[in-house]
């Protein structure tokens, strides 16, 4: 079922509007409603109809599920809490022979985790903003993000973090997106940490940890896919060849 809680919807509309630096008047103009109506939506005084919700999603450049995410059962609600014990994290991944640094800001609301990512941090500046949501299980944090300003070439990506991979206060995962060079789908290692690392020594160590090494290649040749952390799974793997 979709979340029909009016309070949740109003807060989500306000959240996405603010992350896009839109005024209530600008959102109203985008969907053909008055500023007063937008304020009433956000204050949970009235509920927009389904067509208006779709128009709001188009104005924010988000999916319907981002605004009307499915409600969770009690067990799932507990699981989906922010597992990182902080609302500010830093993401590191390799691009064009160097490291891209991004901040991940988490806003928790009614067992939902809203994400604002500032990609390409350099000297307190950044290249682009992305917004989305984070969903969690006991094992993995899934972060799905969309370009917050515009959407050139379907500018979306997903980050999957292994919550059991924590080493020296760093989590390891996979960054799935589009290559800056070829504009083709790519999968890269990424590291999520609660500290901003800018020293040459620290970035050099990060770069080495983020490179695809000989062990990674060996695992891929053996399993025929990329597993960030290969384990003993032979008990439930069905072999189809001798290779």
MARPAFI-321257 format. One record per residue (C-alpha): residue in three letters; x, y negated, z; residue number from 1. Coordinates in nm, 3 decimals. Layout:
<rs>
["Ala", [X, Y, Z], NUM]
...
</rs>
This chain:
<rs>
["Unk", [0.000, 0.000, 0.000], 1]
["Unk", [0.107, -0.358, -0.059], 2]
["Unk", [0.142, -0.600, 0.230], 3]
["Unk", [-0.186, -0.794, 0.255], 4]
["Unk", [-0.091, -0.983, 0.571], 5]
["Unk", [-0.167, -1.349, 0.488], 6]
["Unk", [0.096, -1.472, 0.734], 7]
["Unk", [0.367, -1.268, 0.561], 8]
["Unk", [0.270, -1.400, 0.217], 9]
["Unk", [0.272, -1.765, 0.321], 10]
["Unk", [0.614, -1.734, 0.483], 11]
["Unk", [0.753, -1.556, 0.177], 12]
["Unk", [0.628, -1.830, -0.056], 13]
["Unk", [0.793, -2.093, 0.165], 14]
["Unk", [1.118, -1.893, 0.183], 15]
["Unk", [1.153, -1.848, -0.195], 16]
["Unk", [1.053, -2.211, -0.261], 17]
["Unk", [1.322, -2.343, -0.025], 18]
["Unk", [1.595, -2.114, -0.160], 19]
["Unk", [1.524, -2.261, -0.504], 20]
["Unk", [1.532, -2.619, -0.373], 21]
["Unk", [1.176, -2.676, -0.495], 22]
["Unk", [0.937, -2.919, -0.332], 23]
["Unk", [0.575, -2.822, -0.273], 24]
["Unk", [0.484, -3.070, -0.548], 25]
["Unk", [0.725, -2.906, -0.797], 26]
["Unk", [0.587, -2.560, -0.724], 27]
["Unk", [0.235, -2.695, -0.761], 28]
["Unk", [0.319, -2.846, -1.100], 29]
["Unk", [0.473, -2.515, -1.212], 30]
["Unk", [0.156, -2.315, -1.139], 31]
["Unk", [-0.109, -2.584, -1.197], 32]
["Unk", [-0.199, -2.639, -0.832], 33]
["Unk", [-0.189, -2.944, -0.608], 34]
["Unk", [0.074, -3.008, -0.342], 35]
["Unk", [-0.197, -2.973, -0.078], 36]
["Unk", [-0.289, -2.627, -0.206], 37]
["Unk", [0.074, -2.510, -0.188], 38]
["Unk", [0.098, -2.634, 0.170], 39]
["Unk", [-0.221, -2.444, 0.257], 40]
["Unk", [-0.077, -2.128, 0.099], 41]
["Unk", [0.239, -2.160, 0.306], 42]
["Unk", [0.047, -2.238, 0.627], 43]
["Unk", [-0.170, -1.930, 0.570], 44]
["Unk", [-0.488, -2.136, 0.549], 45]
["Unk", [-0.592, -1.989, 0.214], 46]
["Unk", [-0.481, -1.683, 0.018], 47]
["Unk", [-0.389, -1.721, -0.353], 48]
["Unk", [-0.565, -1.494, -0.601], 49]
["Unk", [-0.375, -1.225, -0.791], 50]
["Unk", [-0.322, -1.442, -1.102], 51]
["Unk", [-0.182, -1.725, -0.891], 52]
["Unk", [0.053, -1.483, -0.715], 53]
["Unk", [0.186, -1.371, -1.054], 54]
["Unk", [0.232, -1.737, -1.155], 55]
["Unk", [0.421, -1.803, -0.829], 56]
["Unk", [0.648, -1.505, -0.902], 57]
["Unk", [0.716, -1.644, -1.250], 58]
["Unk", [0.795, -1.987, -1.104], 59]
["Unk", [1.044, -1.830, -0.861], 60]
["Unk", [1.178, -1.586, -1.123], 61]
["Unk", [1.117, -1.290, -0.890], 62]
["Unk", [0.935, -0.959, -0.916], 63]
["Unk", [0.585, -0.905, -0.779], 64]
["Unk", [0.726, -0.664, -0.518], 65]
["Unk", [0.957, -0.936, -0.384], 66]
["Unk", [0.655, -1.140, -0.281], 67]
["Unk", [0.414, -0.858, -0.197], 68]
["Unk", [0.647, -0.584, -0.074], 69]
["Unk", [0.494, -0.263, 0.045], 70]
["Unk", [0.412, -0.238, 0.412], 71]
["Unk", [0.612, 0.020, 0.603], 72]
["Unk", [0.514, 0.298, 0.835], 73]
["Unk", [0.632, 0.266, 1.193], 74]
["Unk", [0.940, 0.485, 1.140], 75]
["Unk", [1.044, 0.296, 0.827], 76]
["Unk", [0.994, -0.035, 1.008], 77]
["Unk", [1.252, 0.057, 1.269], 78]
["Unk", [1.495, 0.182, 1.005], 79]
["Unk", [1.467, -0.135, 0.797], 80]
["Unk", [1.608, -0.362, 1.067], 81]
["Unk", [1.929, -0.546, 0.982], 82]
["Unk", [2.203, -0.287, 1.058], 83]
["Unk", [2.497, -0.530, 1.058], 84]
["Unk", [2.435, -0.717, 1.387], 85]
["Unk", [2.499, -1.049, 1.211], 86]
["Unk", [2.314, -1.268, 0.965], 87]
["Unk", [2.625, -1.380, 0.774], 88]
["Unk", [2.845, -1.138, 0.580], 89]
["Unk", [3.105, -1.165, 0.306], 90]
["Unk", [3.118, -0.948, -0.005], 91]
["Unk", [3.440, -0.872, -0.195], 92]
["Unk", [3.475, -0.711, -0.538], 93]
["Unk", [3.718, -0.714, -0.831], 94]
["Unk", [3.655, -0.913, -1.150], 95]
["Unk", [3.898, -1.022, -1.423], 96]
["Unk", [4.201, -0.896, -1.232], 97]
["Unk", [4.120, -1.086, -0.912], 98]
["Unk", [3.878, -1.083, -0.620], 99]
["Unk", [3.536, -1.246, -0.616], 100]
["Unk", [3.420, -1.357, -0.269], 101]
["Unk", [3.051, -1.410, -0.194], 102]
["Unk", [2.859, -1.496, 0.120], 103]
["Unk", [2.551, -1.294, 0.214], 104]
["Unk", [2.299, -1.477, 0.435], 105]
["Unk", [2.028, -1.259, 0.590], 106]
["Unk", [1.694, -1.399, 0.708], 107]
["Unk", [1.492, -1.149, 0.912], 108]
["Unk", [1.114, -1.182, 0.916], 109]
["Unk", [0.849, -0.924, 1.008], 110]
["Unk", [1.085, -0.630, 0.952], 111]
["Unk", [1.189, -0.765, 0.612], 112]
["Unk", [1.539, -0.884, 0.528], 113]
["Unk", [1.560, -1.171, 0.279], 114]
["Unk", [1.897, -1.235, 0.118], 115]
["Unk", [2.063, -1.552, -0.011], 116]
["Unk", [2.393, -1.475, -0.183], 117]
["Unk", [2.637, -1.750, -0.280], 118]
["Unk", [2.859, -1.591, -0.542], 119]
["Unk", [3.216, -1.696, -0.623], 120]
["Unk", [3.319, -1.888, -0.310], 121]
["Unk", [3.620, -2.117, -0.358], 122]
["Unk", [3.711, -2.402, -0.121], 123]
["Unk", [3.360, -2.419, 0.029], 124]
["Unk", [3.208, -2.429, -0.322], 125]
["Unk", [3.039, -2.148, -0.509], 126]
["Unk", [2.943, -2.061, -0.864], 127]
["Unk", [2.586, -1.932, -0.839], 128]
["Unk", [2.305, -1.846, -0.599], 129]
["Unk", [2.115, -1.518, -0.595], 130]
["Unk", [1.813, -1.426, -0.385], 131]
["Unk", [1.644, -1.099, -0.305], 132]
["Unk", [1.577, -0.845, -0.034], 133]
["Unk", [1.766, -0.582, 0.162], 134]
["Unk", [1.614, -0.245, 0.247], 135]
["Unk", [1.785, 0.001, 0.478], 136]
["Unk", [1.781, 0.365, 0.572], 137]
["Unk", [1.993, 0.537, 0.834], 138]
["Unk", [2.261, 0.592, 0.569], 139]
["Unk", [2.248, 0.308, 0.319], 140]
["Unk", [2.173, -0.062, 0.282], 141]
["Unk", [2.025, -0.153, -0.059], 142]
["Unk", [2.046, -0.518, -0.165], 143]
["Unk", [1.864, -0.619, -0.485], 144]
["Unk", [1.931, -0.972, -0.613], 145]
["Unk", [1.824, -1.204, -0.894], 146]
["Unk", [1.975, -1.529, -1.021], 147]
["Unk", [1.806, -1.796, -0.808], 148]
["Unk", [1.827, -2.079, -1.060], 149]
["Unk", [1.770, -1.916, -1.396], 150]
["Unk", [1.797, -1.570, -1.545], 151]
["Unk", [2.033, -1.571, -1.844], 152]
["Unk", [2.062, -1.224, -1.993], 153]
["Unk", [1.862, -1.063, -1.713], 154]
["Unk", [2.107, -1.172, -1.443], 155]
["Unk", [2.031, -0.919, -1.171], 156]
["Unk", [2.237, -0.672, -0.973], 157]
["Unk", [2.226, -0.428, -0.684], 158]
["Unk", [2.462, -0.364, -0.394], 159]
["Unk", [2.458, -0.028, -0.217], 160]
["Unk", [2.649, -0.007, 0.112], 161]
["Unk", [2.737, 0.319, 0.288], 162]
["Unk", [2.657, 0.246, 0.654], 163]
["Unk", [2.876, 0.537, 0.765], 164]
["Unk", [3.184, 0.406, 0.582], 165]
["Unk", [3.282, 0.141, 0.838], 166]
["Unk", [3.659, 0.113, 0.873], 167]
["Unk", [3.824, -0.182, 1.054], 168]
["Unk", [3.491, -0.370, 1.062], 169]
["Unk", [3.448, -0.329, 0.685], 170]
["Unk", [3.177, -0.139, 0.499], 171]
["Unk", [3.235, 0.017, 0.157], 172]
["Unk", [2.987, 0.041, -0.126], 173]
["Unk", [2.909, -0.002, -0.495], 174]
["Unk", [2.828, -0.323, -0.683], 175]
["Unk", [2.605, -0.256, -0.986], 176]
["Unk", [2.568, -0.537, -1.237], 177]
["Unk", [2.664, -0.682, -1.573], 178]
["Unk", [3.027, -0.740, -1.671], 179]
["Unk", [3.132, -1.104, -1.718], 180]
["Unk", [3.349, -0.999, -2.013], 181]
["Unk", [3.140, -0.747, -2.208], 182]
["Unk", [2.791, -0.818, -2.070], 183]
["Unk", [2.748, -0.443, -2.026], 184]
["Unk", [2.637, -0.249, -1.714], 185]
["Unk", [2.923, -0.188, -1.471], 186]
["Unk", [2.979, -0.019, -1.134], 187]
["Unk", [3.253, -0.150, -0.907], 188]
["Unk", [3.374, -0.086, -0.556], 189]
["Unk", [3.280, -0.352, -0.306], 190]
["Unk", [3.356, -0.427, 0.058], 191]
["Unk", [3.120, -0.599, 0.301], 192]
["Unk", [3.263, -0.762, 0.613], 193]
["Unk", [3.162, -1.014, 0.877], 194]
["Unk", [3.480, -1.218, 0.834], 195]
["Unk", [3.589, -1.453, 0.556], 196]
["Unk", [3.932, -1.338, 0.439], 197]
["Unk", [4.141, -1.599, 0.255], 198]
["Unk", [4.501, -1.518, 0.346], 199]
["Unk", [4.728, -1.382, 0.073], 200]
["Unk", [4.807, -1.075, 0.282], 201]
["Unk", [4.442, -1.005, 0.356], 202]
["Unk", [4.330, -1.049, -0.005], 203]
["Unk", [4.617, -0.831, -0.130], 204]
["Unk", [4.507, -0.550, 0.103], 205]
["Unk", [4.147, -0.592, -0.010], 206]
["Unk", [4.251, -0.577, -0.375], 207]
["Unk", [4.434, -0.249, -0.319], 208]
["Unk", [4.134, -0.100, -0.136], 209]
["Unk", [3.899, -0.211, -0.415], 210]
["Unk", [4.099, -0.065, -0.702], 211]
["Unk", [3.994, 0.269, -0.852], 212]
["Unk", [4.277, 0.493, -0.740], 213]
["Unk", [4.402, 0.837, -0.839], 214]
["Unk", [4.188, 1.007, -0.575], 215]
["Unk", [3.875, 0.837, -0.712], 216]
["Unk", [3.958, 0.955, -1.063], 217]
["Unk", [4.022, 1.309, -0.940], 218]
["Unk", [3.686, 1.315, -0.760], 219]
["Unk", [3.507, 1.186, -1.071], 220]
["Unk", [3.670, 1.453, -1.288], 221]
["Unk", [3.569, 1.719, -1.039], 222]
["Unk", [3.210, 1.613, -0.967], 223]
["Unk", [3.133, 1.452, -1.308], 224]
["Unk", [3.002, 1.143, -1.129], 225]
["Unk", [3.129, 0.873, -0.894], 226]
["Unk", [3.070, 0.936, -0.524], 227]
["Unk", [3.209, 0.666, -0.298], 228]
["Unk", [3.275, 0.918, -0.026], 229]
["Unk", [3.303, 1.277, -0.148], 230]
["Unk", [3.194, 1.539, 0.104], 231]
["Unk", [3.131, 1.909, 0.119], 232]
["Unk", [2.805, 1.947, -0.073], 233]
["Unk", [2.867, 2.288, -0.226], 234]
["Unk", [2.590, 2.448, -0.019], 235]
["Unk", [2.318, 2.285, -0.228], 236]
["Unk", [2.488, 2.225, -0.564], 237]
["Unk", [2.381, 2.452, -0.849], 238]
["Unk", [2.667, 2.521, -1.088], 239]
["Unk", [2.583, 2.511, -1.460], 240]
["Unk", [2.932, 2.585, -1.600], 241]
["Unk", [3.276, 2.700, -1.499], 242]
["Unk", [3.423, 2.354, -1.533], 243]
</rs>
